Amino acid sequence: MHYSIVLLLLVPVVGAIVGALLPNARSAKWWALFVSVLTALVGVWMVAQFDWKQDLSAVPAADRLAKSVQITFTPGFDSLLHLEAIQFSFSLGVDSISLWLVLMTVLLMPVSVLASFTYIKERQKEFYAWMLALLAFMLGVFVARDLLLFYVCFELTLIPMFFIIGIWGGSERRYAAGKFFLFTFSGSVFTLAVVIFLGLAAGSFDLATVTQYAQYGLTNSARIWVFLGLAAGMAVKVPLFPVHTWLPLAHTEAPTAGSVILAGVLLKLGAYGLLRLAVPMGLIGPTGLMFPTVVKVLAVLCIIGVIYGALVAWVQQDIKKLVAYSSVSHLGFCVLGLVALNDYGMQGSVLYMINHGLSTGAMFLVIGMIYERHHTRDIHQLSGLAKQMPIMSFFFVFFTLSSIGLPGLNGYVSEFLTILGAFTSEHLGIGYGIAAAVGIILGAIYMLHMVARVIFGPLKVPHVHEEAGHKPLSRDLNGREITVLVPLAVAVVLLGVLPTPVLKSILEPVRMVRQPVAAQMMGPRVETPAQVAMAQRP
């Protein structure tokens, strides 16, 4: 057993509780920064423990899924809590896919906390406590190896984000928080029904066991309902068209740190859920892909989201809402690569989750820094900021180029692979690839149009009266703000010029997602009454 993975969850949980009890706001924000950095160090420790050179090609098919999961923890106290009655286990573990997403999460949280030092002025102890709680729940999704634990962590992320938007957001924060909660919770109700059905039918909530049962123990009619139930909760979280309407408002009204985490991590929980649950449990059967038509329908929804999101982003006046709609477009690429169900597309999809989190999270940070100084995000009220804020303008243009996929930066590789995956997919083809490529062109147009209006041209900024009792920020970025952006910029460059280590490490796990689990993998086991009844159905 590896206790580093337990510390990964325990540190932010304890940090949130202690932070809420601290005597003043100053100590709370520095405590939150310390805890988030400590969590990041635990993530680095896990990277050092992980066997990146593991070769699964020589491992028998029956053992590959188990061997791919490393740094595991399965406690022995489940029986003391009488959890064996429902076959639930606090089982944790990571493969290369989930570990990369863990690293992205622990990088984004410290910079989000540090960026909030001057942005959040009221109820600071509560804010930082909710941020640390959110960190624990997000990490729980990525490391859970039990289906019920996955779902519990997946749903618990709603509560901190609901309060973060509803308390520290903009003028329409309550409406935005309510819409966010209702949309995502409503979709998850269907997912809960499927989780309970699969766990009881399989006799266990262990992910490997449930996946095996879903692939070999379900009829086709049951399998399609399982997919629809799982996809309902994940599609809203991504979000896919047409269940995306909660996202732009939530992004616009959320505080800067909330927008960063929402775009950087929370949206990826939906894509990760599709990868881990919906595809292997709902689409894959004993002979491979069972429903090619469903894959094509999903791909069409992705294409609509790519183009629709780009066109709507093009006409936005609020630069934060523009970037929010760009997320709808970008996540369309991410899921399109996933449903291509080949090496290129699925590797590109996982890489897209990481790259979008870094680039779009950084864009929201820069936009928040502009808003703190000028108290507006209206394109018509901002112009020529390069004359007044050259350092900020550099980062703004840099992350914009990353977002539109400039070769040499991180966005290029993932966009290229997802489109190549669509082109070469047995189930999609050239038409889907061409339509997605149109989305890239549109993305460059609206993002560069925003840069031209806000960064270049004659200087125009609104006159702002500083609030009494608050020290005005420097005209350009200060040392704290540069410290926030530099780690993300470094990651953007590294993933742009050296994507191969990431792509190699995730190749075998993505192949296992689309291949049936070996029937003999779990060995002989006693069938539950639900399994017997399922087998007797015509």
Residue pairs with C-beta under 8 A, 6 or more apart in sequence:
1 72
1 73
1 74
2 46
2 49
2 71
2 72
2 73
3 73
4 42
4 45
4 46
4 49
4 71
5 46
5 71
5 72
5 73
5 92
5 93
5 94
5 143
6 73
6 92
7 42
8 39
8 42
8 43
8 46
8 102
8 139
8 143
9 92
9 136
9 139
9 140
9 143
11 35
11 38
11 39
11 42
12 35
12 36
12 39
12 132
12 133
12 135
12 136
12 139
13 132
13 133
13 136
15 31
15 32
15 34
15 35
15 36
15 38
15 39
15 132
16 35
16 129
16 130
16 132
16 133
16 136
17 129
18 31
19 28
19 31
19 32
19 35
19 125
19 128
19 129
19 132
20 125
20 126
20 129
22 28
22 31
22 125
24 125
25 124
25 125
28 124
28 125
28 128
28 129
29 113
29 116
29 117
29 120
29 124
29 128
31 128
32 113
32 128
32 129
32 131
32 132
33 110
33 113
33 114
35 132
36 106
36 109
36 110
36 113
36 131
36 132
36 135
37 110
39 106
39 109
39 135
39 139
40 106
40 107
40 109
40 110
42 106
43 102
43 103
43 105
43 106
46 71
46 94
46 99
46 102
47 99
47 103
49 70
49 71
50 70
50 71
50 94
50 96
50 99
51 70
52 96
52 501
52 505
54 67
54 68
54 70
56 64
56 67
56 68
56 508
57 508
59 67
60 518
61 518
61 521
62 518
62 520
62 521
63 521
64 508
64 512
65 208
65 211
65 512
65 517
65 521
66 208
66 521
68 95
68 96
68 508
68 509
68 512
69 93
69 94
69 95
69 145
70 93
70 94
70 95
71 93
71 94
71 99
72 91
72 92
72 93
72 145
73 90
73 91
73 92
73 93
74 89
74 90
74 91
74 92
75 89
75 90
78 84
78 88
78 89
78 90
83 89
86 148
86 199
86 205
87 199
87 203
87 204
87 205
87 206
88 146
88 148
88 149
88 199
88 205
89 146
89 149
89 205
89 206
90 146
90 149
91 144
91 145
91 146
91 149
91 206
92 143
92 144
92 145
93 143
93 145
94 102
94 142
94 143
95 509
96 505
96 506
96 508
96 509
97 272
97 275
97 350
97 506
97 509
97 510
98 142
98 143
98 272
100 350
100 354
100 502
100 505
100 506
101 142
101 268
101 272
101 353
101 354
102 139
102 142
102 143
104 264
104 265
104 268
104 353
104 354
104 357
104 358
105 135
105 138
105 139
105 142
105 264
105 265
106 135
106 139
107 358
107 487
107 488
107 491
108 260
108 261
108 264
108 265
108 357
108 358
108 361
109 131
109 135
109 261
111 260
111 361
111 365
111 484
111 485
111 487
111 488
112 131
112 256
112 257
112 260
112 261
112 361
112 365
113 128
113 131
113 257
114 480
114 483
114 484
115 256
115 257
115 260
115 365
115 368
115 369
115 481
115 484
116 127
116 128
116 131
116 255
116 256
116 257
117 480
118 372
118 473
119 255
119 256
119 257
119 368
119 372
120 127
120 168
120 255
120 257
121 470
122 168
123 167
123 168
126 163
126 167
127 164
127 167
127 168
130 160
130 163
130 164
131 160
131 164
131 257
131 261
133 159
133 160
134 157
134 160
134 161
134 164
134 261
137 153
137 156
137 157
137 160
138 153
138 157
138 261
138 265
138 266
138 269
140 149
140 152
140 153
140 156
141 150
141 153
141 154
141 157
141 269
141 272
141 273
142 272
144 150
144 153
144 207
145 206
145 207
145 208
146 205
146 206
146 207
147 195
147 198
147 199
147 205
147 206
147 207
147 210
147 277
148 195
148 199
148 205
149 205
150 207
150 273
150 276
150 277
151 188
151 191
151 192
151 195
154 188
154 191
154 233
154 237
154 269
154 273
155 185
155 188
155 192
157 266
157 269
158 180
158 181
158 184
158 185
161 180
161 258
161 261
161 262
161 266
162 177
162 180
162 181
163 177
164 254
164 255
164 257
164 258
165 173
165 176
165 177
165 180
165 250
165 253
165 254
165 255
165 258
166 173
166 174
166 176
166 177
166 178
167 173
168 254
168 255
168 258
169 176
169 177
169 253
169 254
169 255
169 258
170 176
170 252
170 253
170 254
171 253
172 249
172 253
173 253
173 254
175 249
175 253
176 249
176 250
176 252
176 253
176 254
177 250
177 253
179 245
179 246
179 249
179 250
180 246
180 249
180 250
182 246
183 236
183 239
183 243
183 245
183 246
184 233
184 236
184 237
184 246
186 236
187 232
187 233
187 234
187 235
187 236
187 237
187 243
188 232
188 233
188 236
189 233
190 228
190 229
190 232
190 233
191 229
191 230
191 232
191 233
191 234
191 273
192 233
193 229
194 225
194 226
194 229
194 230
195 205
197 226
198 210
198 213
198 214
198 226
198 281
199 205
199 210
200 528
200 530
201 213
201 217
201 528
201 530
201 531
201 534
202 209
202 210
202 212
202 213
202 214
202 217
202 528
202 531
203 209
203 213
203 525
203 526
203 527
203 528
203 530
203 531
204 210
207 276
208 517
208 521
208 522
209 522
210 281
211 280
211 281
211 517
212 517
212 519
212 521
212 522
213 531
214 223
214 226
214 280
214 281
214 282
215 280
215 281
215 284
215 285
215 286
215 516
215 517
216 285
216 286
216 516
216 517
216 519
217 531
217 534
217 535
218 226
218 285
218 534
219 534
219 537
220 285
220 290
222 534
223 282
223 283
223 285
223 290
223 291
224 282
224 291
224 294
226 281
226 282
227 278
227 281
227 282
227 283
227 291
227 294
228 282
230 273
230 274
230 277
230 278
230 281
230 282
231 274
231 278
231 282
231 298
233 270
233 273
234 270
234 271
234 273
234 274
234 277
234 278
235 243
235 270
235 274
236 243
236 246
236 270
237 266
237 267
237 269
237 270
237 273
238 244
238 267
238 270
238 271
238 274
238 331
238 334
238 335
239 246
239 247
239 267
239 270
239 328
239 331
240 298
240 301
240 302
240 305
240 331
240 332
240 335
241 301
241 302
241 304
241 305
241 308
241 309
241 328
241 332
242 301
244 305
244 309
244 328
247 267
247 324
247 327
247 328
248 321
248 324
248 325
248 328
250 262
250 324
251 259
251 262
251 263
251 320
251 321
251 323
251 324
251 327
251 364
252 318
252 320
252 321
252 324
254 262
255 368
256 364
256 365
256 367
256 368
256 371
259 320
259 324
259 364
259 368
260 361
260 364
260 365
261 361
263 323
263 324
263 327
263 356
263 357
263 360
263 361
263 364
264 356
264 357
264 358
264 360
264 361
265 357
267 327
267 331
267 356
268 353
268 356
268 357
271 331
271 334
271 335
271 338
271 349
271 353
272 353
274 335
274 338
275 338
275 346
275 349
275 350
275 510
275 513
276 513
279 338
279 339
279 341
279 513
279 514
280 513
280 514
280 517
283 289
283 290
283 291
283 294
283 295
284 290
284 513
284 514
284 515
284 516
285 516
286 516
286 519
287 516
288 514
288 515
288 516
289 295
289 341
289 427
289 514
292 427
295 339
295 341
295 427
295 428
296 427
296 428
298 335
298 339
299 336
299 339
299 340
299 422
299 427
299 428
299 432
301 332
302 332
302 333
302 335
302 336
302 339
302 436
303 332
303 336
303 432
303 435
303 436
303 439
304 332
305 328
305 329
305 331
305 332
306 329
306 332
306 333
306 336
306 435
306 436
306 439
307 329
307 435
307 438
307 439
307 442
308 328
308 329
309 325
309 326
309 327
309 328
309 329
309 330
309 332
310 325
310 326
310 329
310 439
310 442
310 443
310 445
310 446
311 442
312 325
312 328
313 322
313 323
313 325
313 326
313 328
313 329
313 446
314 442
314 445
314 446
314 449
316 322
316 325
316 379
317 378
317 379
317 380
318 377
318 378
318 379
319 367
319 370
319 377
319 378
319 379
319 382
319 450
319 454
320 364
320 367
320 371
320 377
321 377
322 379
322 446
322 450
323 360
323 363
323 364
323 367
326 360
326 403
326 443
326 446
326 447
327 356
327 360
329 439
329 442
329 443
330 352
330 356
330 360
330 403
330 443
331 356
332 436
332 439
333 352
333 414
333 415
333 418
333 419
333 436
333 439
334 349
334 352
334 353
334 356
334 418
335 349
336 345
336 349
336 418
336 421
336 422
336 432
336 436
337 344
337 345
337 346
337 347
337 348
337 349
337 352
337 414
337 417
337 418
337 421
337 422
338 345
338 346
338 349
339 345
339 427
339 428
340 346
340 349
340 418
340 421
340 422
340 424
340 425
340 427
340 428
341 425
341 426
341 427
341 514
342 421
342 424
342 425
342 426
343 421
343 507
343 510
343 511
344 417
344 418
344 420
344 421
344 424
345 417
345 418
345 420
345 421
345 422
345 424
345 425
346 421
346 510
346 513
346 514
347 417
347 503
347 506
347 507
347 510
348 413
348 414
348 415
348 416
348 417
348 418
348 420
348 421
349 414
349 418
349 421
350 506
350 510
351 413
351 414
351 417
351 495
351 499
351 502
351 503
351 506
352 414
352 415
352 418
354 410
354 414
354 495
354 502
355 402
355 410
355 411
355 413
355 414
355 492
355 495
356 411
356 414
358 402
358 410
358 488
358 491
358 492
358 495
359 399
359 402
359 403
359 410
359 411
359 492
360 403
361 488
362 395
362 399
362 402
362 485
362 488
362 489
362 492
363 396
363 399
363 400
363 403
365 484
365 485
365 488
366 392
366 395
366 396
366 399
366 485
367 377
369 392
369 477
369 481
370 377
370 382
370 385
370 389
370 392
370 454
371 377
372 473
373 389
373 464
373 473
373 475
374 381
374 382
374 461
374 462
374 464
375 462
375 464
376 382
376 462
379 450
379 453
379 454
381 460
381 461
381 462
382 453
382 454
382 460
382 461
383 453
383 454
383 456
383 457
383 458
383 459
383 460
383 461
384 455
384 456
384 457
384 458
384 459
384 460
385 392
385 393
385 396
385 454
385 455
385 459
385 461
386 393
386 455
386 456
387 459
388 459
388 461
388 475
388 476
389 475
389 476
389 477
390 476
391 476
391 477
391 482
392 476
392 477
393 455
395 477
395 485
395 489
396 451
396 454
396 455
397 451
397 455
398 489
398 492
399 488
399 489
399 492
400 447
400 448
400 450
400 451
401 409
402 409
402 410
402 411
402 492
402 496
403 411
403 443
403 447
404 411
404 440
404 443
404 444
404 447
404 448
405 411
405 412
405 415
405 416
405 440
405 443
405 444
406 412
407 496
408 493
408 496
408 497
409 492
409 493
409 496
410 491
410 492
410 493
410 494
410 495
410 496
410 499
411 496
412 496
413 495
413 496
413 499
413 503
415 440
418 436
419 433
419 436
419 437
419 440
420 433
422 428
422 429
422 432
422 433
422 436
423 429
423 430
423 432
423 433
425 432
466 472
477 485
495 502
527 535
